[in-house]
Amino acid sequence: MKLWSDSWTNGDRIPARYAAGRLDEAGQVGFGENLNPHLAWSDVPAEARSLVLICHDFDVPSRPDDVNQPDREVPADLERVDFFHWVLVDLPPRPAVIAEGEYSRGFTPRGKPGPDLPNGARQGLNDYTGWFAGDAQFAGQYHGYDGPFPPFNDSLVHHYVFTLYAVVLDRLPVEGSFTGPVVRRALAGHVCAEATFSGTYTLNRRLVR
């Protein structure tokens, strides 16, 4: 199975229009266009009944002590954890494409609704749900795609991996407003193929090229 995108070349920097956070011309951090990228796939096994798409960042600081502090950077050697940006299940194998902006256009305070979609797919919660949980302005359930918004002072460039799983079930056994870890566990024993596509992103002005 193959997964690709016209939005950027595999492994390259993600253009700012696909990010939840961006640097403006003055170098200040703000919300971005937050478009979901174009994705396409081919060579899906005949036994696949549905697809699951997960996007996660594996470079997220494990502690918030230094995050977004203007007088210091997050140390590169700090332990890193996963942050889920998109969890999409029960996606029909055809059509074999997700159009740019089809699932996300702009950042929605308190989160986009979910989980059910018109095409029968379901969108889980991304990890902005937890990130904004204590924020009176932004707290809510964040379903679907919300793109990169790494700490502006992180000394690491973050990596974002889109993984497409071909699943031998019509409906993955998850219910309600499920999360990335829940879906990963539910996939066990039901995947017949997978493919990945990735990109990088940073808001650290020292690292932007």
KOLLOMAR-139461 format. One line per field, with one value per atom (N, C-alpha, C): z, x, y; atom name; residue in three letters. Coordinates in pm, 1 decimal. Example, Ala and Ser with C-alpha at 12.3 -4.5 7.8 and 13.67 -1.06 7.14 Angstrom:
2
pz [780.0	780.0	780.0	708.0	714.0	787.0]
px [1319.0	1230.0	1320.0	1285.0	1367.0	1290.0]
py [-569.0	-450.0	-330.0	-225.0	-106.0	3.0]
marpa [N	CA	C	N	CA	C]
paro [ALA	ALA	ALA	SER	SER	SER]
END
This chain:
209
pz [0.0	0.0	0.0	-70.3	-81.4	-35.0	29.4	75.4	33.7	-23.3	-66.1	-58.0	-87.2	-81.9	-185.0	-238.4	-323.3	-241.3	-109.9	-25.2	8.5	20.2	37.9	6.4	-11.6	-39.4	90.3	85.8	204.5	279.0	408.5	493.0	498.3	411.5	406.7	508.5	516.6	605.6	559.7	654.4	626.8	603.3	493.0	470.6	580.3	613.0	727.5	714.1	591.1	577.3	632.4	655.3	711.9	862.8	922.8	1065.9	1143.0	1268.4	1356.4	1406.9	1411.9	1455.8	1350.0	1340.3	1239.1	1293.1	1225.6	1251.9	1150.3	1198.2	1103.2	1053.3	972.4	912.2	1016.4	1132.0	1240.0	1330.1	1297.7	1377.3	1501.5	1509.7	1623.4	1595.1	1700.7	1687.6	1694.6	1602.9	1603.8	1538.3	1530.6	1467.1	1315.4	1253.8	1109.6	1039.1	909.1	828.6	867.9	919.7	973.6	872.0	748.1	646.5	660.8	651.5	641.6	505.3	497.2	369.6	275.8	147.6	49.8	81.8	76.8	91.7	-9.6	-65.7	-162.1	-137.4	-178.0	-155.1	-271.0	-277.7	-382.2	-329.6	-410.2	-378.0	-243.8	-216.5	-95.4	-114.8	-18.9	-35.2	-56.3	-133.7	-165.6	-40.6	62.2	182.9	275.0	245.2	327.6	313.0	426.6	426.5	463.1	529.8	568.4	593.6	616.0	643.6	774.6	839.4	957.2	930.3	960.4	942.5	1077.6	1112.9	1236.2	1201.3	1253.3	1243.5	1384.8	1410.1	1542.3	1532.2	1634.3	1651.8	1766.8	1742.3	1848.4	1920.0	1897.6	1956.3	2063.3	2120.7	2216.0	2352.9	2414.8	2546.3	2648.3	2727.8	2827.5	2952.6	2969.2	3082.5	3029.9	3091.5	3041.3	3099.8	3184.7	3261.1	3176.1	3062.4	2980.8	2855.4	2836.6	2712.3	2698.3	2580.6	2544.1	2643.5	2695.4	2781.3	2697.9	2687.7	2596.5	2637.4	2762.6	2810.1	2805.0	2751.2	2744.9	2642.3	2606.1	2512.6	2585.9	2527.7	2577.2	2542.5	2639.3	2610.9	2509.5	2420.9	2318.6	2378.4	2493.9	2551.7	2644.5	2653.7	2734.1	2671.9	2754.9	2704.3	2626.2	2514.7	2427.3	2426.1	2399.1	2397.6	2272.6	2247.7	2132.4	2158.0	2050.2	2050.7	1923.6	1938.3	1824.0	1764.7	1633.5	1562.3	1479.9	1448.9	1367.0	1388.5	1417.9	1433.9	1355.4	1244.2	1151.5	1126.9	1155.6	1139.9	1047.0	1003.3	916.0	784.7	737.8	612.3	494.9	401.3	285.0	200.8	150.2	66.9	-61.7	-109.7	-228.9	-196.6	-249.3	-338.5	-263.8	-335.6	-274.1	-256.5	-197.4	-182.0	-72.9	-0.9	87.5	31.0	-2.6	-63.4	41.9	-2.0	86.7	140.6	272.3	334.9	343.9	306.5	308.4	450.8	546.0	682.9	780.2	740.3	831.4	753.5	792.2	738.6	853.9	902.4	1015.5	1149.1	1251.4	1386.0	1457.4	1515.2	1579.7	1731.4	1799.3	1945.2	2003.0	2100.8	2166.3	2080.6	1959.5	1880.6	1779.6	1673.3	1571.4	1623.4	1573.2	1620.2	1568.0	1628.1	1587.1	1670.4	1654.9	1568.3	1427.2	1402.5	1277.5	1159.5	1042.1	918.1	813.8	712.9	613.7	534.4	516.6	436.9	516.9	640.5	724.7	812.1	787.2	870.9	1003.3	1099.5	1229.5	1268.4	1327.9	1370.9	1522.7	1572.8	1716.3	1766.7	1896.1	1959.2	1933.6	1901.0	1897.0	2032.6	2050.2	2182.5	2220.1	2133.6	2177.4	2282.8	2287.3	2390.5	2529.2	2548.9	2676.7	2697.0	2588.7	2598.7	2646.0	2595.5	2628.9	2742.7	2809.1	2908.5	3019.5	3057.7	3166.4	3121.3	2991.6	2934.1	2914.9	2983.0	2978.8	2838.0	2756.7	2621.9	2521.8	2538.0	2434.6	2477.4	2601.9	2648.2	2570.8	2531.6	2458.1	2403.9	2324.0	2259.9	2116.1	2088.1	1958.4	1871.7	1791.4	1697.8	1567.1	1497.7	1363.4	1360.8	1250.9	1225.8	1284.4	1361.6	1398.4	1386.3	1304.2	1262.8	1363.3	1318.3	1406.2	1475.7	1602.7	1679.9	1790.6	1752.4	1853.1	1936.1	2053.5	2134.2	2054.3	2066.4	1986.3	2032.6	2149.8	2202.6	2209.1	2133.5	2138.2	2055.7	2111.9	2042.2	1940.5	1936.0	1835.7	1729.4	1603.5	1497.6	1514.2	1510.0	1533.6	1405.2	1423.5	1311.8	1322.4	1209.6	1203.9	1106.5	1155.9	1076.4	1053.5	926.2	887.2	855.5	927.6	904.5	860.7	746.4	692.7	711.2	775.7	800.5	717.6	647.1	579.9	679.1	701.9	809.5	750.5	805.9	752.8	814.0	880.3	940.4	874.5	865.1	818.0	922.3	1048.6	1158.7	1268.2	1302.2	1408.5	1543.2	1633.4	1760.2	1862.4	1830.6	1923.8	1920.8	2032.0	2040.5	2105.2	2087.4	2150.1	2094.2	2179.0	2138.2	2173.2	2087.5	2110.3	2083.9	2128.8	2116.9	2038.6	2007.9	1934.1	2001.3	2131.5	2196.1	2194.2	2209.1	2204.8	2067.3	1962.2	1826.4	1799.9	1844.6	1824.7	1885.3	2003.8	2067.6	1990.7	1942.1	1870.6	1736.2	1679.4	1549.6	1557.0	1674.5	1689.3	1628.6	1535.3	1472.5	1356.2	1321.1	1215.7	1096.9	1097.4	994.2	891.1	763.2	657.7	578.8	598.2	533.9	597.6	585.7	632.5	551.9	553.5	480.4	556.3	538.9	610.3	516.8	564.5	497.1	608.7	596.5	709.0	665.7	765.0	743.6	874.6	868.0	987.2	1000.6	1124.5	1147.2	1274.1	1274.2	1392.4	1391.9	1512.3	1530.2	1598.1	1616.8	1675.9	1568.7	1586.1	1483.3	1456.9	1555.9	1536.8	1440.6	1430.6	1348.6	1213.8	1195.4	1069.2	960.4	848.5	734.4	617.9]
px [84.7	0.0	88.6	46.0	123.6	39.4	105.4	41.9	128.5	68.4	145.7	59.5	122.3	51.8	109.4	23.0	68.3	98.3	77.0	91.1	236.0	321.2	464.9	530.7	662.2	737.1	761.8	747.9	764.2	893.4	879.8	994.2	1032.9	976.1	1011.0	930.7	963.9	892.3	747.7	656.6	514.4	484.8	422.6	386.1	292.7	306.5	234.5	83.1	30.9	-115.3	-178.3	-96.9	-149.1	-129.8	-83.1	-53.3	-157.5	-178.0	-266.3	-196.7	-62.4	13.8	113.3	136.8	229.2	302.5	410.8	482.1	437.6	401.9	365.3	490.4	472.6	588.1	677.6	621.3	700.2	763.3	740.0	797.1	717.7	593.0	507.3	422.7	389.6	314.2	164.4	89.2	-56.0	-117.9	-249.6	-318.6	-303.4	-296.2	-279.0	-406.8	-394.3	-509.6	-562.1	-474.8	-515.2	-592.2	-547.3	-606.9	-553.8	-642.1	-586.8	-519.8	-408.7	-338.8	-410.5	-377.0	-417.4	-343.8	-416.4	-356.3	-420.0	-340.1	-392.3	-322.9	-389.0	-333.4	-367.5	-291.9	-313.0	-270.2	-297.0	-257.6	-314.2	-438.9	-505.2	-539.7	-506.1	-535.7	-685.3	-715.4	-854.6	-935.5	-871.4	-944.6	-976.7	-924.3	-950.5	-1095.9	-1163.1	-1301.4	-1313.4	-1211.5	-1210.3	-1067.0	-1047.6	-915.7	-919.5	-805.1	-786.1	-667.4	-682.5	-574.2	-542.1	-415.2	-367.8	-252.0	-256.4	-142.6	-95.7	33.0	85.4	223.8	256.9	387.7	455.0	573.6	640.6	748.3	752.6	857.0	804.5	689.1	627.8	695.2	731.0	795.9	711.0	776.0	704.6	671.4	734.7	705.2	684.0	592.1	561.3	646.5	743.4	816.9	869.7	931.9	998.4	919.2	802.1	726.8	678.6	708.4	663.6	708.9	830.0	892.1	992.4	975.4	1059.3	1205.6	1237.7	1375.4	1458.6	1403.3	1478.8	1415.5	1492.9	1442.8	1414.0	1323.6	1298.9	1421.5	1484.2	1607.1	1584.0	1678.8	1667.4	1667.4	1732.7	1743.5	1627.6	1527.7	1409.8	1334.4	1284.3	1204.5	1084.4	1053.0	943.9	830.1	708.2	589.9	507.6	407.5	319.0	211.6	176.5	63.0	-15.3	-142.9	-224.7	-295.7	-277.1	-337.1	-459.4	-473.5	-587.2	-608.1	-732.5	-769.9	-898.8	-889.7	-1001.8	-1019.8	-1137.9	-1163.0	-1281.3	-1295.1	-1405.4	-1409.7	-1292.8	-1283.9	-1298.1	-1390.1	-1402.6	-1274.3	-1231.6	-1110.4	-1123.0	-1244.3	-1268.7	-1366.8	-1345.0	-1235.7	-1102.7	-994.7	-863.1	-793.3	-862.8	-805.9	-880.7	-808.6	-864.8	-819.5	-912.6	-878.2	-826.8	-739.7	-692.9	-812.2	-817.6	-924.3	-1057.4	-1064.0	-1191.6	-1243.7	-1154.5	-1194.1	-1163.0	-1083.8	-1047.8	-1010.6	-1074.8	-1041.3	-1049.0	-933.7	-928.8	-930.7	-884.7	-881.9	-1010.3	-1079.7	-1208.5	-1192.5	-1200.7	-1194.2	-1300.7	-1262.3	-1345.3	-1365.4	-1309.7	-1304.2	-1414.7	-1380.0	-1478.5	-1567.7	-1691.4	-1781.4	-1741.2	-1797.9	-1771.8	-1857.7	-1842.1	-1743.4	-1791.8	-1922.9	-1975.4	-1960.0	-1927.2	-1912.5	-2011.0	-2046.3	-2144.9	-2106.0	-1975.2	-1932.2	-1922.5	-1970.7	-1966.8	-1843.8	-1743.8	-1623.9	-1654.3	-1563.4	-1576.6	-1442.6	-1448.0	-1327.8	-1318.1	-1202.9	-1180.2	-1130.5	-1102.6	-1049.0	-899.7	-853.6	-709.9	-664.4	-533.2	-480.4	-484.3	-538.1	-566.8	-677.9	-756.0	-858.1	-795.6	-687.5	-618.3	-536.8	-475.0	-388.6	-466.7	-589.7	-670.1	-768.8	-758.9	-859.5	-877.1	-770.3	-779.9	-792.2	-818.0	-824.4	-970.8	-1014.8	-1155.4	-1200.7	-1110.4	-1146.6	-1149.8	-1062.0	-1045.0	-1084.7	-1119.5	-1150.5	-1268.4	-1256.1	-1362.5	-1315.1	-1399.3	-1365.1	-1322.7	-1196.8	-1137.5	-1138.5	-1242.1	-1250.6	-1178.5	-1133.9	-1080.3	-939.7	-908.9	-772.4	-749.5	-644.0	-586.9	-436.6	-374.9	-237.2	-130.9	-6.1	107.0	98.1	136.0	151.9	252.5	378.5	478.4	519.6	578.9	626.1	721.4	703.4	786.0	931.0	957.4	1094.4	1154.4	1098.9	1152.8	1280.1	1382.5	1510.3	1509.6	1401.7	1386.7	1285.6	1315.8	1216.0	1125.8	994.4	901.3	871.3	846.2	813.9	668.7	598.1	455.6	438.1	381.8	368.5	220.1	183.1	50.1	61.3	-13.7	-12.2	-150.8	-156.5	-281.3	-281.0	-385.2	-398.8	-513.7	-490.5	-597.0	-650.8	-781.3	-844.5	-944.6	-949.4	-1037.2	-1177.1	-1211.2	-1342.8	-1412.1	-1545.7	-1622.0	-1624.1	-1627.3	-1636.2	-1538.8	-1448.4	-1351.7	-1425.4	-1392.5	-1463.9	-1422.4	-1450.4	-1433.7	-1563.6	-1598.3	-1725.3	-1705.1	-1803.0	-1800.1	-1689.9	-1639.5	-1531.8	-1397.9	-1354.2	-1233.9	-1107.8	-995.8	-866.2	-766.9	-651.0	-547.5	-501.5	-466.0	-423.3	-530.4	-656.7	-766.4	-773.5	-760.3	-765.4	-646.7	-529.1	-411.9	-433.5	-491.6	-517.0	-623.1	-725.5	-834.7	-789.7	-682.3	-633.5	-566.5	-525.7	-449.4	-524.4	-458.6	-514.3	-607.5	-628.9	-724.5	-661.1	-530.7	-462.4	-399.7	-427.2	-368.0	-259.6	-247.1	-139.7	-135.6	-21.6	-11.2	92.7	80.3	172.9	184.8	298.4	320.7	363.7	340.6	384.6	414.1	523.4	562.6	609.8	621.8	674.5	726.1	793.5	848.9	794.7	803.1	753.6	816.1	843.5	892.4	842.2	825.3	793.8	909.2	1021.2	1140.1	1210.6	1213.0	1271.2	1417.0	1486.5	1626.9	1641.6	1539.6	1548.4	1478.9	1398.7	1326.7	1425.3	1418.5	1508.8	1426.7]
py [-118.8	0.0	124.3	228.3	351.4	469.7	567.3	690.2	807.4	911.7	1028.8	1153.3	1267.9	1394.8	1489.8	1575.6	1685.8	1810.6	1804.4	1922.7	1954.1	1851.5	1868.2	1734.6	1735.8	1612.9	1537.8	1406.7	1324.2	1357.6	1387.6	1418.2	1563.9	1647.4	1789.3	1870.9	2001.0	2091.6	2105.3	2101.5	2118.3	2266.3	2303.5	2443.6	2495.2	2623.2	2679.6	2671.3	2664.1	2662.8	2534.3	2431.5	2306.8	2299.7	2406.1	2409.1	2488.8	2450.4	2526.5	2652.8	2650.0	2765.8	2809.1	2938.6	2990.0	3112.3	3148.0	3272.3	3375.9	3497.4	3602.1	3673.1	3776.3	3844.6	3909.2	3940.8	4001.3	3895.4	3767.1	3659.5	3625.8	3675.5	3646.3	3521.9	3448.5	3324.0	3351.3	3290.8	3302.2	3180.5	3177.7	3065.8	3071.7	2953.3	2942.5	2902.0	2873.8	2833.3	2695.3	2611.1	2480.9	2396.1	2396.1	2309.9	2167.6	2068.7	1933.8	1919.1	1846.4	1831.6	1735.0	1746.5	1646.2	1516.3	1404.8	1272.5	1179.4	1089.4	991.2	858.3	750.9	617.6	525.3	417.0	316.3	180.7	76.1	-61.3	-108.3	-71.7	-119.9	-267.8	-354.1	-496.9	-522.3	-624.5	-656.0	-688.6	-742.7	-781.8	-664.0	-545.6	-427.5	-383.1	-363.3	-318.5	-171.2	-118.1	22.3	65.3	195.0	250.9	329.4	336.1	420.4	510.5	639.7	736.3	799.6	796.3	859.1	951.9	1074.5	1166.2	1196.7	1173.6	1205.6	1267.9	1345.2	1407.8	1335.0	1277.9	1201.2	1282.1	1415.1	1499.5	1594.8	1568.4	1660.3	1648.4	1761.8	1756.2	1681.2	1597.1	1518.3	1598.9	1715.2	1803.4	1945.5	2020.8	2154.3	2266.7	2233.3	2334.4	2449.6	2416.0	2517.8	2555.5	2496.5	2516.3	2660.6	2719.4	2854.5	2961.5	2944.6	3045.3	3124.9	3258.1	3335.9	3348.1	3315.5	3334.0	3206.7	3098.0	2972.8	2879.4	2773.8	2673.7	2543.2	2465.6	2330.1	2245.5	2179.6	2103.8	1991.9	1973.5	1869.4	1730.3	1711.4	1578.3	1542.8	1630.6	1599.7	1481.9	1391.3	1279.5	1332.7	1267.7	1311.5	1208.8	1258.7	1172.4	1200.5	1116.4	1131.8	1237.2	1308.2	1400.7	1371.2	1335.7	1296.2	1417.9	1436.7	1550.0	1511.4	1383.5	1340.4	1191.7	1153.6	1013.4	992.5	921.0	902.7	753.3	699.9	556.2	532.3	407.9	364.3	442.1	484.3	559.3	463.2	487.5	398.8	400.1	283.9	280.5	362.5	382.5	462.9	574.1	695.9	734.8	737.7	714.5	698.3	832.8	927.4	1061.6	1136.1	1220.1	1321.8	1455.7	1542.3	1670.8	1769.0	1858.6	1964.7	2043.3	2059.4	2136.1	2065.0	1937.4	1864.4	1844.6	1825.2	1797.1	1911.3	2006.6	2115.6	2241.2	2352.4	2484.9	2584.1	2624.7	2716.5	2644.3	2715.7	2660.4	2699.8	2601.1	2623.9	2620.5	2735.1	2733.2	2640.6	2560.9	2459.7	2334.6	2334.5	2212.4	2194.9	2121.8	2085.6	1971.6	1963.4	1858.0	1720.1	1619.0	1481.1	1388.7	1260.2	1194.4	1161.3	1158.8	1103.2	1198.6	1140.2	1214.8	1161.1	1242.2	1199.6	1074.9	1050.8	936.0	806.4	808.7	689.3	679.3	762.9	764.0	833.9	812.5	877.5	939.5	1059.5	1129.3	1127.0	1083.1	1081.7	1215.7	1218.2	1338.2	1348.8	1469.9	1492.4	1546.5	1560.5	1591.1	1738.2	1825.1	1961.4	1959.1	1853.1	1837.6	1845.4	1772.8	1776.7	1903.0	1950.1	2068.0	2190.7	2207.5	2325.2	2300.3	2185.8	2148.1	2251.7	2317.8	2415.2	2559.2	2580.4	2714.7	2754.4	2859.4	2899.6	2937.8	2990.8	3035.3	2920.5	2820.3	2717.9	2576.4	2553.4	2418.4	2359.2	2232.4	2165.7	2032.9	1969.0	1842.7	1869.4	1842.0	1871.1	1744.9	1729.0	1617.1	1652.1	1548.6	1566.8	1622.4	1690.2	1738.1	1876.5	1889.9	2019.0	2002.5	2086.6	2066.4	2108.9	2114.5	2143.4	2278.7	2279.2	2403.1	2373.3	2340.5	2303.4	2424.9	2403.5	2515.8	2604.9	2736.8	2827.6	2831.4	2772.9	2772.9	2633.9	2539.1	2402.9	2395.2	2333.0	2320.0	2206.6	2128.3	2023.4	2064.7	2031.6	2037.5	1915.9	1936.1	1826.4	1749.4	1620.0	1530.2	1485.2	1490.3	1456.2	1340.7	1231.7	1110.0	1079.0	1070.2	1025.0	875.5	793.2	649.0	605.1	537.3	484.9	333.5	282.2	139.3	83.2	-27.7	-101.0	-204.1	-199.5	-276.3	-375.7	-495.1	-600.0	-595.2	-485.4	-465.1	-346.7	-352.3	-237.5	-126.4	-165.6	-69.9	-110.0	-19.4	-47.4	-48.7	-142.9	-154.2	-48.6	77.7	189.1	268.6	330.1	401.3	538.1	625.1	756.3	843.9	930.7	1021.4	956.9	865.3	785.6	867.5	814.9	882.9	797.6	856.0	784.4	655.7	657.1	533.1	424.9	463.9	366.6	300.7	380.4	327.0	235.9	273.1	188.1	49.4	46.7	-83.5	-162.2	-92.4	-158.8	-215.6	-162.1	-209.0	-346.4	-387.3	-512.2	-630.1	-699.3	-817.1	-790.7	-663.0	-629.1	-555.3	-537.1	-459.2	-552.5	-527.1	-610.5	-537.1	-405.4	-328.0	-190.4	-123.0	14.5	90.0	222.4	309.0	440.3	509.6	634.3	746.3	868.9	991.1	1090.5	1167.4	1251.6	1389.5	1476.1	1610.4	1667.3	1780.9	1844.7	1986.3	2038.7	2175.0	2229.8	2360.7	2429.4	2572.6	2627.9	2770.2	2843.0	2773.5	2833.2	2914.7	3045.3	3133.0	3102.1	3048.1	3010.2	2895.5	2810.7	2690.2	2702.0	2804.5	2820.7	2858.7	2788.1	2816.1	2869.5]
marpa [N	CA	C	N	CA	C	N	CA	C	N	CA	C	N	CA	C	N	CA	C	N	CA	C	N	CA	C	N	CA	C	N	CA	C	N	CA	C	N	CA	C	N	CA	C	N	CA	C	N	CA	C	N	CA	C	N	CA	C	N	CA	C	N	CA	C	N	CA	C	N	CA	C	N	CA	C	N	CA	C	N	CA	C	N	CA	C	N	CA	C	N	CA	C	N	CA	C	N	CA	C	N	CA	C	N	CA	C	N	CA	C	N	CA	C	N	CA	C	N	CA	C	N	CA	C	N	CA	C	N	CA	C	N	CA	C	N	CA	C	N	CA	C	N	CA	C	N	CA	C	N	CA	C	N	CA	C	N	CA	C	N	CA	C	N	CA	C	N	CA	C	N	CA	C	N	CA	C	N	CA	C	N	CA	C	N	CA	C	N	CA	C	N	CA	C	N	CA	C	N	CA	C	N	CA	C	N	CA	C	N	CA	C	N	CA	C	N	CA	C	N	CA	C	N	CA	C	N	CA	C	N	CA	C	N	CA	C	N	CA	C	N	CA	C	N	CA	C	N	CA	C	N	CA	C	N	CA	C	N	CA	C	N	CA	C	N	CA	C	N	CA	C	N	CA	C	N	CA	C	N	CA	C	N	CA	C	N	CA	C	N	CA	C	N	CA	C	N	CA	C	N	CA	C	N	CA	C	N	CA	C	N	CA	C	N	CA	C	N	CA	C	N	CA	C	N	CA	C	N	CA	C	N	CA	C	N	CA	C	N	CA	C	N	CA	C	N	CA	C	N	CA	C	N	CA	C	N	CA	C	N	CA	C	N	CA	C	N	CA	C	N	CA	C	N	CA	C	N	CA	C	N	CA	C	N	CA	C	N	CA	C	N	CA	C	N	CA	C	N	CA	C	N	CA	C	N	CA	C	N	CA	C	N	CA	C	N	CA	C	N	CA	C	N	CA	C	N	CA	C	N	CA	C	N	CA	C	N	CA	C	N	CA	C	N	CA	C	N	CA	C	N	CA	C	N	CA	C	N	CA	C	N	CA	C	N	CA	C	N	CA	C	N	CA	C	N	CA	C	N	CA	C	N	CA	C	N	CA	C	N	CA	C	N	CA	C	N	CA	C	N	CA	C	N	CA	C	N	CA	C	N	CA	C	N	CA	C	N	CA	C	N	CA	C	N	CA	C	N	CA	C	N	CA	C	N	CA	C	N	CA	C	N	CA	C	N	CA	C	N	CA	C	N	CA	C	N	CA	C	N	CA	C	N	CA	C	N	CA	C	N	CA	C	N	CA	C	N	CA	C	N	CA	C	N	CA	C	N	CA	C	N	CA	C	N	CA	C	N	CA	C	N	CA	C	N	CA	C	N	CA	C	N	CA	C	N	CA	C	N	CA	C	N	CA	C	N	CA	C	N	CA	C	N	CA	C	N	CA	C	N	CA	C	N	CA	C	N	CA	C	N	CA	C	N	CA	C	N	CA	C	N	CA	C	N	CA	C	N	CA	C	N	CA	C	N	CA	C	N	CA	C	N	CA	C	N	CA	C	N	CA	C	N	CA	C	N	CA	C	N	CA	C	N	CA	C	N	CA	C	N	CA	C	N	CA	C	N	CA	C	N	CA	C	N	CA	C	N	CA	C]
paro [MET	MET	MET	LYS	LYS	LYS	LEU	LEU	LEU	TRP	TRP	TRP	SER	SER	SER	ASP	ASP	ASP	SER	SER	SER	TRP	TRP	TRP	THR	THR	THR	ASN	ASN	ASN	GLY	GLY	GLY	ASP	ASP	ASP	ARG	ARG	ARG	ILE	ILE	ILE	PRO	PRO	PRO	ALA	ALA	ALA	ARG	ARG	ARG	TYR	TYR	TYR	ALA	ALA	ALA	ALA	ALA	ALA	GLY	GLY	GLY	ARG	ARG	ARG	LEU	LEU	LEU	ASP	ASP	ASP	GLU	GLU	GLU	ALA	ALA	ALA	GLY	GLY	GLY	GLN	GLN	GLN	VAL	VAL	VAL	GLY	GLY	GLY	PHE	PHE	PHE	GLY	GLY	GLY	GLU	GLU	GLU	ASN	ASN	ASN	LEU	LEU	LEU	ASN	ASN	ASN	PRO	PRO	PRO	HIS	HIS	HIS	LEU	LEU	LEU	ALA	ALA	ALA	TRP	TRP	TRP	SER	SER	SER	ASP	ASP	ASP	VAL	VAL	VAL	PRO	PRO	PRO	ALA	ALA	ALA	GLU	GLU	GLU	ALA	ALA	ALA	ARG	ARG	ARG	SER	SER	SER	LEU	LEU	LEU	VAL	VAL	VAL	LEU	LEU	LEU	ILE	ILE	ILE	CYS	CYS	CYS	HIS	HIS	HIS	ASP	ASP	ASP	PHE	PHE	PHE	ASP	ASP	ASP	VAL	VAL	VAL	PRO	PRO	PRO	SER	SER	SER	ARG	ARG	ARG	PRO	PRO	PRO	ASP	ASP	ASP	ASP	ASP	ASP	VAL	VAL	VAL	ASN	ASN	ASN	GLN	GLN	GLN	PRO	PRO	PRO	ASP	ASP	ASP	ARG	ARG	ARG	GLU	GLU	GLU	VAL	VAL	VAL	PRO	PRO	PRO	ALA	ALA	ALA	ASP	ASP	ASP	LEU	LEU	LEU	GLU	GLU	GLU	ARG	ARG	ARG	VAL	VAL	VAL	ASP	ASP	ASP	PHE	PHE	PHE	PHE	PHE	PHE	HIS	HIS	HIS	TRP	TRP	TRP	VAL	VAL	VAL	LEU	LEU	LEU	VAL	VAL	VAL	ASP	ASP	ASP	LEU	LEU	LEU	PRO	PRO	PRO	PRO	PRO	PRO	ARG	ARG	ARG	PRO	PRO	PRO	ALA	ALA	ALA	VAL	VAL	VAL	ILE	ILE	ILE	ALA	ALA	ALA	GLU	GLU	GLU	GLY	GLY	GLY	GLU	GLU	GLU	TYR	TYR	TYR	SER	SER	SER	ARG	ARG	ARG	GLY	GLY	GLY	PHE	PHE	PHE	THR	THR	THR	PRO	PRO	PRO	ARG	ARG	ARG	GLY	GLY	GLY	LYS	LYS	LYS	PRO	PRO	PRO	GLY	GLY	GLY	PRO	PRO	PRO	ASP	ASP	ASP	LEU	LEU	LEU	PRO	PRO	PRO	ASN	ASN	ASN	GLY	GLY	GLY	ALA	ALA	ALA	ARG	ARG	ARG	GLN	GLN	GLN	GLY	GLY	GLY	LEU	LEU	LEU	ASN	ASN	ASN	ASP	ASP	ASP	TYR	TYR	TYR	THR	THR	THR	GLY	GLY	GLY	TRP	TRP	TRP	PHE	PHE	PHE	ALA	ALA	ALA	GLY	GLY	GLY	ASP	ASP	ASP	ALA	ALA	ALA	GLN	GLN	GLN	PHE	PHE	PHE	ALA	ALA	ALA	GLY	GLY	GLY	GLN	GLN	GLN	TYR	TYR	TYR	HIS	HIS	HIS	GLY	GLY	GLY	TYR	TYR	TYR	ASP	ASP	ASP	GLY	GLY	GLY	PRO	PRO	PRO	PHE	PHE	PHE	PRO	PRO	PRO	PRO	PRO	PRO	PHE	PHE	PHE	ASN	ASN	ASN	ASP	ASP	ASP	SER	SER	SER	LEU	LEU	LEU	VAL	VAL	VAL	HIS	HIS	HIS	HIS	HIS	HIS	TYR	TYR	TYR	VAL	VAL	VAL	PHE	PHE	PHE	THR	THR	THR	LEU	LEU	LEU	TYR	TYR	TYR	ALA	ALA	ALA	VAL	VAL	VAL	VAL	VAL	VAL	LEU	LEU	LEU	ASP	ASP	ASP	ARG	ARG	ARG	LEU	LEU	LEU	PRO	PRO	PRO	VAL	VAL	VAL	GLU	GLU	GLU	GLY	GLY	GLY	SER	SER	SER	PHE	PHE	PHE	THR	THR	THR	GLY	GLY	GLY	PRO	PRO	PRO	VAL	VAL	VAL	VAL	VAL	VAL	ARG	ARG	ARG	ARG	ARG	ARG	ALA	ALA	ALA	LEU	LEU	LEU	ALA	ALA	ALA	GLY	GLY	GLY	HIS	HIS	HIS	VAL	VAL	VAL	CYS	CYS	CYS	ALA	ALA	ALA	GLU	GLU	GLU	ALA	ALA	ALA	THR	THR	THR	PHE	PHE	PHE	SER	SER	SER	GLY	GLY	GLY	THR	THR	THR	TYR	TYR	TYR	THR	THR	THR	LEU	LEU	LEU	ASN	ASN	ASN	ARG	ARG	ARG	ARG	ARG	ARG	LEU	LEU	LEU	VAL	VAL	VAL	ARG	ARG	ARG]
END
